[in-house]
Amino acid sequence: MMRTMKLLGTTTSPFVRRVRVVAAELGVEVQLVSTAGEAGAAELRAVSPIGKIPVAELDGQWLYDSRVIIDWLTTTRGWGRLAPPRNRWTDANLLNAIDAALESTLQLFYLRRDSPDTAALPFAQRQRERATTIFAWLGKAVDEGQLRAAAPGLPELALLCALDWIAFREAFDTAALDARFAPIRAALERWPSVLATRPQG
């Protein structure tokens, strides 16, 4: 039975982090190969046509994308203390929304890093509006019980990883988000696997 997973990625990526947390909860050791250095970046280019992290080697095959990797882990190892999907399609919608918000805030981060004068660009404004709309929708999902602190699963973990990355990179105003999603954070932030994978740099 597979005990160690080779994972290509960085310690700051929220997508890599969610894989690392799930793996830890399922008792799978992770051999993290940093793609921040040239050797890891070269390996990523060699094994993935997408060039996107994370990439994992599992039982001799390479899997691309955090969702695919986590699907493999939970299909073969169960869910551990994470709650399994309550409704497969609802959870898929939540994850898609969280990932879309991350994509927008990633765009904002890279725009600002490349040039501090891009905040007024129409593209940047659209990304902020998109992220704002998505987080408002996710707030309603909390109210309606689709995102639940009482039994956190993959959507809740993905949200926490997204919020921590956004705060770490100062990619979006998180003041309102911190209050809105405080119950989700409180449900997960003391898990050893979550504490051990907080973005640092």
ABEGO torsion letter per residue (X at the ends): XBABBBBBEBAABAAAAAAAAAAAAAGBBBBBBBAABAAAAAAAAAABAAGBOBBBBBGGBBBBEAAAAAAAAAAAAEAEABBBBABAAAAAAAAAAAAAAAAAAAAAAAAAAABAAAAABAAAAAAAAAAAAAAAAAAAAAAAGABBAABBBAAAAAAAAAAAAAAAAGABBAAAAAAAAAAAAAAAAABAAAAAABBBX
